[in-house]
Amino acid sequence: MDFALNEIQEVFKSTANKFFKEKCTITALRAAEASEYHYSPTFYKEIAEMGFLGLVIPEEYGGADGSLIDLALVVEEAGAAIFSSPFASTLAYGVLPILKFGTENQKRELLPKIAEGKLIVTGAMSESQAHYDLSYITATAVEEGGTYSLTGKKMFVPYAPNADYFLTLARTTESHNASNKGLSLFLVKGNQAGIQINPLQTIGSDGLYEVEFEGVTVTDADILGSINEGWNLVQQTIELATALQCIELTGLLHRATQVTNDYVKERHQFKRPIGSFQSVQHRLADMYTIVEGGRLAAYHAISRLDEGVSAETEVAIAKAFICKEGQKVLVGAHQLHGGMGIDMDYPLQFCFRRFKTMQLNLGPAHVHIKKVAKSLGNESASVAQLVN
């Protein structure tokens, strides 16, 4: 497998690296976190002007017609910059599902505005009893005279107050809980009657909210895909979102390792840099190995999705590995820094807090390890059938 970048991809990566380094200073990150909505609208507009939001959107809809690999290169640099904004959510819950499942009207109406930075999309999937298994959702969309009345409470919704659309899953037929039948995927317009948003306290720098829909009106034009066929669509959407998150996490972990490597060269003890001690070098080598392993797993998953084939197991492997082993990278970074690592004017604390948020989002390690185990079980069953 060749992961060498072509000339255009090298330009994407270097351009994104320079842009995020210049814009994502510690002062800027702290200001964004302290702001009302936990991000900078001005910075988000600049992201759009750079063409990053429209990177994978076809030219006919105002984009650059790039690939998922091209997008991954930018997302990795955003992760390394500890960048917190609706960028990732708009890609994962707006651009990619609309491209994959949207109607021609939805694509023509929404994608050009997203590429220009005029629309923010977020995912409103999880519920208090249905976080990692969406078959337990209880939100309903009841048909009433040609429209639907959406009611339900969604948890951990990023950037909800500024969202122009919520991508959400609801039951459109009567069915028992823990059923993946009769579910539909809706693009719900924000800023309409019946939507109540409440902030949640989190450790991370990005804003998470509880969103309650109470009799919100949605129509057939707001359905993504077909009515009652939302389960398969949402699984593919989450698979793509998780793969992109793994790419973002590798960028973040690389930043933590890089910051630590620079620090141990400057920090002196016993009249020599602490990086000259063998135990420190071994610790850094372990951290670097984890980062590179996670990067390979993440790009393997995204490359399969870019080819249009299933990557369920590959995504699960990447997320499980990065969540579990990435913790060791952050712990190692803090131990090598000592008290300096928790200074609020230092980047490492941003890395740690953002990692903890993404570690839980879209499933922690144990959730994805179960998926890998299930795939191995299915593979074993298939081999057994062939043998018999």
LOGU-22559 format. One record per residue: x, y, z of N, C-alpha, C in turn. Coordinates in pm, whole numbers, plus 32768, in hexadecimal, padded with zeros to 4 digits. Example, Ala and Ser with C-alpha at 12.3 -4.5 7.8 and 13.67 -1.06 7.14 Angstrom:
// LOGU-22559
85277DC7830C84CE7E3E830C85287EB6830C/85057F1F82C485577F9682CA850A80038313/
//
This chain:
// LOGU-22559
80557F8980008000800080008059807D8000/804180D47FA08095814B7F91804C81C47FCA/808481FC8036804A82738073809882F2804D/80EF82E87FE7813A835D7FBC80DA83C57F83/80F384447FA2809C84AF7F7580C684E07EEA/806385027E978085853F7E1880A085D57E2C/80C3861A7DC180EB86A77DCE807A86FE7E03/800086E57DD57F8D87357E017F73871D7E95/7F7E86A17EC07F6786817F4D7FD386BE7FA6/804D86C27F7480B887047FC0809787987FD5/805B87D57F6E803488627F7A7FC388717FDF/7F5F88177FDA7EF28819803C7F2B881680CA/7F8687B780E07FBB87A28167800D88198197/8066884B814280BB88BB816A806B893B817D/8007895081277FB289C681337F6289C281B5/7F26894D81D17ED9893E824C7F32894D82C7/7FAA891382C18007891C8331802B89AC8350/804B89F882E980708A8582FB7FFA8AD7832F/7F848ABF82F67F0D8B0B831C7EEA8AF483AE/7EE18A7783D97EB98A5A84627F238A8584C7/7FA28A7A84A3800B8AA884FD80028B3D8516/7FE58B8884AD7FDD8C1984BA7F618C448507/7EF38BFF84F37E748C29852D7E5A8BF185B8/7E898B7885D37E668B3486507ED38B4886BA/7EEB8BC486DC7F468BE0874B7EFE8BC087CE/7F4A8BB588397F0D8B9988BB7EAD8C0888E2/7ED28C8488C47E798CF588E17DF58CE78897/7DFB8CBF88177D818CAF87C77D2D8C3A87F9/7D6E8BCE88207D258B5988537CDE8B7A88D6/7D218BC1892D7CE38BE589AD7C708C468999/7C808CA4893B7C158D0489207B9A8CBE88E8/7BB08C5D888E7B408C1488537AF68BC388BC/7B428B8189147B048B2F897D7AB48B8489DE/7AE48BFD89FB7AA08C548A5B7A2A8C9F8A1F/7A1C8C98899A79B08CE18958792A8C9B896F/78C08CDF894B78398CAC8967781E8C268925/784F8C1488AB782F8B9B885E78A78B3E884F/79168B588892798B8B01889679D48AF4880F/79C38B5587B87A128B57873D7A0C8BE48703/7A638BFE86A27A6A8C8186637A238C7F85DC/79B28CC485CC796F8CCB854A79C88D0584DC/7A1C8D6485017A778D9F849F7AD98D37846A/7B108CE884C67B6C8C7E84A07B268C15844A/7AAA8BF5846C7A5E8B93841E7A4A8BC5838E/7A308C4683807A218C8282FB7AA38C7782AD/7B138C8982F17B958C7E82AF7BAF8BEF8281/7B7F8B8E82D07B8B8B0182A97B448AEB8223/7ACD8B2482167A818B1881997ACA8B5D8126/7B018BD381407B488C1E80D87BC48BD280A7/7C018B8380FF7C728B3080D87C488ABB8081/7BC68AA0807B7B938A3280297B8B89AE8070/7BA589AD80F47BA7892E813D7B1C88F1814C/7AB58944815F7A2D8910816F79F988D580ED/7A268909807D79F688D77FFC7A5588777FB8/7AB6884680027B2087F57FC57AEC87797F7E/7A8D87317FBB7A5A86B57F7C79D686CB7F33/79A687477F31792B87657EEA794A87737E54/78FC87347DFD791487417D6C790D87D17D3D/795287ED7CD0795888757C9B78CE88AB7C78/787488557C4A77EF88847C23779F88BA7C99/77CA88967D15778688CA7D8D77DD892E7DD8/784389637D94789389CC7DD0790D899D7E1B/7936891F7E0879A988EA7E507A2288D37DF8/7A8488897E2D7B0288717DE67B0D87E47DAF/7AA9878F7DCB7AA687067D977B1F86B47DC3/7B4886C77E407BB8867A7E757B8C85F27EAA/7BEB85A57EDB7BD0851F7F0F7BCC85207FA8/7BA284B17FE17BA384A480737C3184A980AA/7C918476805E7D1D847D80897D4A850F808F/7D23855D802B7D4485EC802B7D0B862E80A9/7C8D860F80C67C4C8648813C7C91861B81BC/7CB9859D81C17CFB856882397D7B85B48259/7DC485DC81F27E40862782087E2686AB824F/7DB786ED82287D93876C82687D61875482F5/7D0F86ED83077CD886CE838C7D4786AA83ED/7DAE866483BE7E1E864184157E6686BE8446/7E79871F83EC7EBA879C84147E6287EC8475/7DDE87E684607D82882684BE7D8D87E68548/7D9C8761854B7DAC871B85CA7E2D8742860F/7E98874F85C27F18877785FC7F1488058634/7EBC885885FB7EAF88E2862B7E5188EC86A3/7E19887B86CD7DB98873873B7D4188CF871C/7D1D88CD869D7CBA892786667C2C88FC868C/7BE3895486CA7B5B893686F77AF9899486B2/7AA2895B865C7A3E89AB861679DB894C85D4/797289808595791189288550794788EA84CF/79C688FA84B27A0388C4843879EA882E842B/7A1187E184917A04874F8488797387238486/791E876284D87891873884DD78498756845A/786987C8841C782A87EB839D7853878B832E/78D18760833178FF86FD82D078BB867682E6/78BF86478363789085C0838277F985B1837B/77AF861A83A5771D860E83AD76D586648344/772486AB82F376E886FC828A771A86D48201/779686F881E377CC86E3815D77C686508131/780085F78180780E856C815577888523814A/772E852A81AD76AD84E6819B76568524812E/765B85A8811B760D85E580AE764285B68027/76C685B080197700857E7F9D76D884EE7F82/76D5849F7FEC76BE840F7FDD762A83EC7FCF/75D48431801A75478409802074E484767FF6/751384EF7FE374B8855E7FC9747C855C7F3E/740C85A07F3073CD85B27EAE7418861D7E61/73FB86287DE0743C868F7D8F7419871A7DC4/739B872D7DEE737287AF7E2473BE87D07EA4/73CF876C7EFD741887827F7974AA87A67F5C/74E687637EFC7571877F7EDA7581880C7EA3/752988337E48753588B67E08751489277E69/74BB890C7EC7749489757F2574F989867F96/752F89177FC8757D891D80437614891D802F/764788CC7FD376D788BC7FC87722893D7FA3/76F0898E7F4377388A0B7F27773F8A687F9F/76D48A6D7FEF76D38AC4806577328A8F80D0/77398A0B80DE779889D1813E782789F28114/784589E2809278CC89FE806078F48A8E8078/78938AEA807578AF8B77808A78B38B9C811F/78988B3B817678998B578205781B8B988237/77AE8B9381E777318BD5820C76D28B798258/76EE8AF7825A76998A9982A176ED8A4182FD/76BE8A2B837776FD89D183D6769D895C83EF/76D288E483E77682886B83FF76C0881F8473/766C87E784C7769D87978537764C87178543/768286B7858B763E8637859E75F586338623/75738612861E75228603869874EC85758698/753E851786C5751B848986BE7502844D8748/7562845E87A275608418882374EC8444887B/74BE83E588CD745D84028935749283C889B8/745283EA8A26748783C08AA8749183298AB3/743782E08A717438824E8A76746F821189F5/74998265899874C682348916753C828888E8/75B28268891D762882B588FA767B826C8891/76A781F488B176F981A8885476A881438803/762C812B882975D380D387DD7552811F87C0/75488152874774D881A987247456815D870C/745980D9871573DC808D8707738080A4877F/73B580E287EA736680FD8862732781888863/733181D287F772FB825A87F9726382588808/722E82C18844719E82CC885A716183478815/71B4839D87DA717F84118792712483E28721/70B68428870E705383FF86A9703684728649/7014844E85CE6FE484AD856B6F6084758537/6EF284AC85696E6C8479854B6E3184C784D6/6E00847F84736DC684C083FE6D4084FF8420/6D31857C83F66CB585C5840F6C9286178394/6C3D85DF83406C0F862982CA6C7C864E8268/6CD385F282496D3C860A81E66DBD8640821E/6DBE8666829D6E3A868F82DF6E5286338357/6EC28648839B6EE485F7840F6EFA86528487/6ECF862284FB6EE4866A85796F51862185C6/6FC4866285D3703B862686117041864886A5/704B85E086F8705485F3878970BD859587C2/711385CB8817717A8579885671EB85CF888B/723B859688E272AA85DF8920732E859D88F7/738985EE88BF740A85BE8891747985F688E9/74E085A588FC754D85CA895775D085DC890B/762B8629894976B5863A891A76BB866E8889/766A86D3886D7664870D87E776C9878087DF/772D87788788779187E48782775D8860873A/777F88D4877077648955873176D28969870C/76798937876075E9893C874475B189C98732/75D98A2C8785759C8AB2877675B48AF286EE/76208ACB86AB76418B07862A761E8AAF85B3/75E38A3B85CE75C689DC856275518A0B850D/75668A0C848A74F98A29842D74A789AC8410/74E88937842074A388B8840E74D588538475/7479880084A5749A878F84FB747F870F84AC/74E486BA849D74CD8636846374A485DA84D5/742985A884D073F6855C854273AC84E08515/73A5847F856D73638400855272E883F585AA/727883CA856E71FB83BF85B971AA83488586/7150831885DD70F882A985B6708182DF8568/706982A584F46FF882CF84A16F8D82648495/6FA281F384D76F3A818E84E46F3C815B8573/6ECD812885A16EC780F186286F198071862E/6F73806C868D6FC67FF4869E6FFB7FF2872B/70287F7E8755705E7F7087DC70E87FB087E3/71117FD2885D71988003887171FD7F998849/72767FC5882D72E27F6C880172C37F2E877A/72797F778726725C7F4A869F729C7FAA863C/72D97F7385D473127FC9856C72B57FD784F5/72387FAE850771D37FBB849E7183803B84B2/714E8070844570F580E4844C71388163847B/71BA8173845B720481ED8480721E82418403/721982C484157231831E83A57294838C83CD/72DF83B9836A7346841E8380731384A38349/7314850B839F72DF858E837A734A85FA8384/7343865A8328738F86D58332732F873F8367/7337875983E872D887B2842B730E8840842B/72BF889D83F972E9892983F772F2895F8486/735D89A584A4736B89E48528731A8A65852F/731D8AA385A472D98B2385B972458B208593/72008AB685B8716F8AB285A4712A8A8F8627/70AB8AA9862D705F8A9186A8706589FE86CE/706E89E68751706E895D878470F78923879F/71608971878771E9894287A27220898B881B/7241893F8881727B897988FB73088943890D/7367899E892873F4897A8932742A899E89BB/7469893D89FC74A389528A81753689298A81/7590897D8AB6761F895B8AB7763E88EC8B1B/76A5889D8AFB76D588338B53776288568B81/778088348BFC7807884B8C31786387DB8C01/78D288008BC3792F879C8B8F79BE87C38BB1/7A1887628BA47AA5877C8BBC7AE687B88B40/7AAB87A18ACB7AE887CC8A4E7AD2885F8A2F/7B15888C89C57B0B8918899D7A9689328941/7A5E88C9890379ED88DC88AA796A88D888F8/7906892088C778868926890D782D88AF88ED/77F7886F89547797880289427713882A8984/76A487FF89487621882E897575BA87BD8975/755487D189C674DC877D89C2747787C6896A/74408780890873DF87BC88AC735C877088B7/72F287B988D7726E877C88E4721387AC8874/71DE874C8827717D876987BE70F1874F87F6/709A87B287EC701187A4881F6FAF87CE87B2/6F7E876A87686F1F878786FD6F5A87D8868B/6FD887C2866C701A880C86006FEB87D58579/6FC8882C851F6F948802849E700487E4843A/6FFF876D8401705A874683957007870D8324/703A871582AB6FF086E78236703F867D81EB/7003864A817F704885E7812C70C9862080F2/70CB86A480DB714386E480A371B786E48106/719986CE8186720186CC81EE723886408208/71FE85DC81C9722B855281DD72A98539818B/730C84FB81C9738584D381827376843E8160/7378842080E0735D839780B772C8837E80B0/729E830680D7721182DF80D071D782D1815B/715482E58165710E82D781E4711B82478215/713082378297713C81B582D971BA816782B2/721681A8826B729281658241730D81AA827D/72FB81E682F173668237832A73D781EB836D/73BD816F83967422812683E474A381118395/749780DF831D750E80C582CD7557814782AD/750A81B182947546823382737593826B82E9/755982618361759C829A83D67618824983FA/761781C683E2768E817583FC7700819F83A0/76E281B98322774A81E682C5777C827282E9/771F82C683157745834E833E77A3834B83B5/778282FA841877D582EF8490785B82B08470/785C8251841478DA821383EB7939827B83B0/790582D083597956833B831E798183A18388/792483C683E179448426844B79B183F084A6/79AA837084C77A0E8332851F7A96832C84DB/7A96830B845A7B15830484107B58838D840D/7B0C83F783F57B45847D83F57B7584A58481/7B2B847A84E77B54849A856F7BD984558592/7BEC83DB85607C6B839685777CDF83E28538/7CC8841984C17D2E846A84807D4D84E584D4/7CE4852785067CF6859E855A7D43857B85D9/7D25850886137D6884DE868E7DFD84C28677/7E20848B86057EAE847385EA7EFA84F785E0/7EBA855C85A67EF885E085A17F0D8618862C/7EA8860A86827EB1863A870C7F2085F28758/7F28856E874C7F8D85218794801A85408760/8023855886DE80A5857F86A580D1860586E1/8073866286F0809486E3872C80C686D187BB/8083867E880A80AC866688948138862B889A/815785CF883E81DB8591883A824585F6880F/8222864887AD827F86AD877B829F871687E7/82388743882E824B87A5889982A6876A8906/828F86EB892682DF86A8898E837086978961/8383867288E2840A866188AD845886E588B3/841487528892845687D6889A847787FA892B/841C87D98985842F87FE8A1284A687B68A50/84B587348A36852186E88A7685AB87108A40/85AE875389D1862D8787899E8656880789E6/85F2884F8A19860C88CF8A59861688C58AF2/85CF88678B2D85CA88588BBF864B88158BEF/869588588C45871588248C76870787F28D06/874887858D218753874E8DA887DB87088DB2/881E87198E2188A486E18E33890387138DC5/88F087938DA0894887D78D428943879D8CB4/88D187618C9088C2872B8C08882E87278BE5/8809872B8B64877C87218B3E8742869B8B69/86C8869C8B9C868F861D8BCA867685BE8B54/867285F48ADA866285A08A6486DC854B8A47/874C85678A8987C585178A7587C284978AC8/8762848D8B25875984148B77871283A58B29/8748832D8B37871482BD8AE78682829E8B08/865A82A98B8585D182898BAA856E82EA8B69/859683698B5E854283CD8B1B853983AE8A87/85A9838B8A4985AA836989BC855182F1899E/8557828D89F68503821689E3846E823A89ED/844E82918A4C83C282B88A5E8390830289E1/83E0835D89AE83BB83A5893583AF834788BD/840782E588B584028285884783808235884C/8356820E88C582D681C888D48262822088A8/8265829E88CF81FB82FC88AA81F5830D8813/8268831E87D5826E83338744823C82B786FA/825E8242872C823281C586EE819A81BA86EF/815E81E0875F80CB81DE876A808C823D8706/80C282B686FD808B831A86A1809282E98611/810482B285EA81138282856180B982098546/80AA81B185A98050814085997FC0816D8587/7F9881CE85D87F11820585CC7EFA82498548/7F5F829185177F5282D584967F4082708425/7F8E820784257F8281A183BD7EF8815F83C0/7EC9814184377E44810384447DD781628412/7DE281E084367D7D8243840F7D7D82598378/7DF38265833B7DF8827B82AB7DD181FD825D/7DEA818A82967DBC810E82557D24810E824E/7CE2813582BB7C50813A82BF7C1B81A2825C/7C558219825C7C22828482057C3C82648173/7CA9821D81557CC581F980CA7C5F81958095/7C32813980E97BCA80DA80BF7B47812480A5/7B24818180FC7AAB81CF80E77AB68225806A/7B2C8256804E7B4382A67FD67B2F82527F57/7B4C81D17F627B3981757EF27AA881457EE5/7A55816C7F4779C881487F4079A780BF7F75/7A0180857FC679E88001800079D7800D8096/799B7FA880D379817FAA81627A047FAA81B1/7A037FF7821E7A7A7FFB82747A4F7FEF8306/79E47FA7832079B07F9C83A87A187F688409/7A5A7EFB83E37AC07EC0843C7B3A7F1A8446/7B647F5383D67BDC7FA883D57BC780268429/7B50806084217B3180D584747B3180B08507/7AF5803D85277AF0800F85B27B7C7FF685E9/7BD27FBA85987C5C7FA285C37CA3802685E0/7C94808685857CD7810885957CA6814F8613/7C22815486267BEB819D869A7C118158871D/7C0A80D387207C2D8089879A7CC0809F87BD/7D17809587597DA780A587717DC8813287A0/7D93819587597DB5822087797D7E82488802/7D05821D88217CCA823F88A47D1781FF8917/7D3B818189047D7D813789717E11815D897D/7E598158890F7EE8817389137F0582098917/7EAC825A88DF7EC082EA88E27EC58321896F/7E7C82E089C97E8183088A567F1083008A8C/7F5A829C8A5F7FE5828C8A8B803E82FE8A58/801D832F89E18069839F89A98056841B89FF/7FD984388A237FBE84B08A747FF784A28B01/7FEB842C8B3C802484168BC280BC84268BBD/80FB83EB8B57818C83F98B4881B584898B36/816884D48AE6818885618AD0818185AF8B52/811B85978BA2810D85DF8C20817985B78C84/819B85398C878202850D8CE6828A85478CC2/82A885518C418329858A8C19832C86218C2B/82B886618C2B82B286F18C4282AF87158CD7/827686BC8D27826386DF8DB381F587498DBF/820587A58E1C81A0880B8E35818A88688DC0/81EC88778D6981E088D08CF7816C88A88C9C/814E88288C9780E987F48C3B805D88278C54/803F884E8CCF7FB7887A8CEE7FA989128CEF/801389598CCA800B89EA8CC27FA78A118C55/7F4A8A6B8C747EDF8A8F8C177F138AE18BA1/7F8D8B118BA87FC98B598B3880228AFE8AE4/80148A7D8AF980678A1B8AB3800C89BD8A63/8034899189EC7FD8894689957FB188BA89C7/8000887F8A217FE887F48A457F6187DE8A88/7F37883D8ADB7EB7882B8B1F7E43882F8ABA/7E51887C8A4D7DED887C89E37DE787F289A1/7E5C87B789887E628732894B7E1A86CB89A2/7E3886CF8A247DFF866B8A7F7D6886778A87/7D3686F18A987CA587038AAA7C5A86E48A2A/7C91870A89B87C4C86EC89397C518656891C/7CBF8616893E7CC88585892B7C5E853C897D/7C4C856589F97BEA85228A4F7B5D85308A16/7B4085A389DB7ABC85B6899E7AA985578928/7B0A855388CE7AFD84FF88577B0E846B8875/7B52844D88E27B6183C2890C7AD983838928/7A7E83CF896179F9839D8982799783AF890E/79A7841788C1794D84308851795983C387E7/78E8839887B278E28331874A791A82AB8778/791E829787FA79428215883279CF820C8865/79E181ED88E77A6881D6891C7A9F814F88EF/7B14812C89207B5A80B588EF7B06803688FD/7AC7802189717A837FA189887A0F7F8B8927/79CD7FF888FD79607FED889D79947FB98817/7A057FED87EA7A3C7FC587697A847F3F876E/7ABA7F1D87E17AF77E9887F07A8C7E2D87DE/7A137E46881179A57DE887FE79837DD7876A/798B7E45871F79707E3D868F79DA7DE88648/7A577DFB86717AC37DAB86357AAF7D178657/7A8E7CFC86D57A767C7187007A037C3286B1/799A7C81869B79277C50864F794E7C2E85C0/79A07C84858379CC7C6A84FA7A227BEE84F2/7A757BD985597AC67B5F855E7A6F7AE4856E/7A067AF285C079A97A8385D279617A608551/79387AC6850778F67AAD848679557A6C8424/79D37A9984277A387A6083CE7A5179CE83F0/7A5779B084727A6C7926849D79F878CE8474/797E79058480790778B9845A7908789A83C5/793378FC8375793978E882E5799E787D82C0/7A12788183037A79781B82E97A4577918311/7A007789838379C9770983B1796676D1834C/79137727831378B176F882B078F776C28234/79647705820C79AF76D4819879ED764C81B4/7A23763D822D7A6375BF825479FC754E8257/7987756D8293791F7507829B78E574E78211/
//
